[in-house]
Structure formats: structure tokens, C-alpha cells
Amino acid sequence: MKTRSAVGPELLKLDCAKEADRIGTFLHEVVFRRFRRKGVVLGISGGIDSSVVAGLAARALGKEHVLGLLMPERHSATETLELGRVLTEHLGIESVHEDISPMLDAFGCY
């Protein structure tokens, strides 16, 4: 029995614009119709993953329906907060900054 790999030359044939539209349509349907919510709240680190999700959400739902939550902690990279702020400003989405270090300290994470 021959199995197919999820990684290979076929992956390079991905139509990124079409895939972004498909994901956006799915997000719109789930948030507004299935869950009947007014928008989403996203944790934003300034990294690639959260940046892509924030961009897709702002595009699919409208920037007024996305709130970026910036949650640095004492061991976060120094540029984390700045990168998150640059991203939220670029996308035009509202953001809230909450240092979670005291909470992590209270839970004994340090």
C-alpha cells in the first residue's frame, strides 16, 4: 500500500490567494453565522502564526470586528510587544496590552 506524503512538490502548487479566500469565507461563516458573534479576539505575539491569523481575520471579518490582545510576559523577546503593535496598526485593528507576568507568577510558572 502506497501512502501519500503531506509534504512534497504538490504543496508548491498551492494557490495562496484562492486558499486565503477559502479560509476567509470559512471564518466569516463560522463567526457571524454559525456562532453568531460580533467578531474575534486574537492573541498577537508579533510572530508569523498570529500575524497570518490576524491578517486573515481582518480581511474576512473587517478590521472593526477584530481585537488584538498583546500579552507579553517577563520572558518574552524584547521585540514581541513592538512587533505586535506594528501589526495591529498596519491592519487597523484595535489592540489591548495586558502584561501577564503577574498572573503567571501567581500560578507558580516562574
Sequence and secondary structure as in RCSB ss.txt:
>XXXX:A:sequence
MKTRSAVGPELLKLDCAKEADRIGTFLHEVVFRRFRRKGVVLGISGGIDSSVVAGLAARALGKEHVLGLLMPERH
SATETLELGRVLTEHLGIESVHEDISPMLDAFGCY
>XXXX:A:secstr
     SSSGGGGG  HHHHHHHHHHHHHIIIIIIS  S EEEEE SSHHHHHHHHHHHHHH GGGEEEEE   TT
S TTHHHHHHHHHHHHT EEEE   HHHHHHTT  
